[in-house]
Amino acid sequence: MKKNVGNSDRIFRFILGIVIALLGIVYQSWWGLIAILPIGTAFMRVCPAYFPFGISTDKSEEKK
């Protein structure tokens, strides 16, 4: 699968996921499980929501 998440986007997604997870723990809510989405897309470097719109924040693909 073609990677479409760049470095700054990955960092933002990872931090956002950690914050959501911590809020879920602090408030003892299962909504903290939503953190799986941004953390997962940060590690896989693929965002399925970007494909229909042709968005890519990965600059390494433009150099090729």
N, C-alpha and C positions, 0 to 999 in steps of 0.2 A: 504494500500500500504506500502511496506517495506521501511523504512527510509534508505537512503544511503549517507546522507550528514552529516559529523561530525562538531564539534564545530568550529575548526579553519577554515574549509571550509565555514561554515555559516557566520562567521565574515568577511572573505574575500569577499564573494558574496554580503553581505549587504553594505560594504564600496564601493565596485565597483559599485553597483547600485546607491548609493547616488552620487558618482562622475559623473557617466553618466547622471543622472537626472540634476545635477547642470550644467554640460556642455550644456545640451539641453536647459536649461533656459537661461544661459548666452549668447549662440549663437542664441537663439530664433529659435530652430530647433525642428521639430517633432521627430527627431532621438532620442531625450531624452526619448521617450516612451519605448525604448529598455530596459531601467532600470527596467521595470516591470519583466523581466525574472530573473535576478539574485536576486532581492529582493523577488520575489515570491518563488523561489526555496530555498532561505534562510529560509523563514518563514515556508514553508511546509516540509522542510528537505528531499525533494525528487527531484532528478535530473533525468529526463527521459533519458537524453543522457548517463547516467552511466549504465543503465540496459543492453543494448546489449553487453557491454564490461565486465560486471560483476564487475564493480568498486564500492567500498564502502569506504568512508572515515569515516564512523560512527564506532567508536571503541566500543560502547556499545553492538553492535550485536555480536562481537567476544567473549565477556565475557560470554555469555549465553550458 
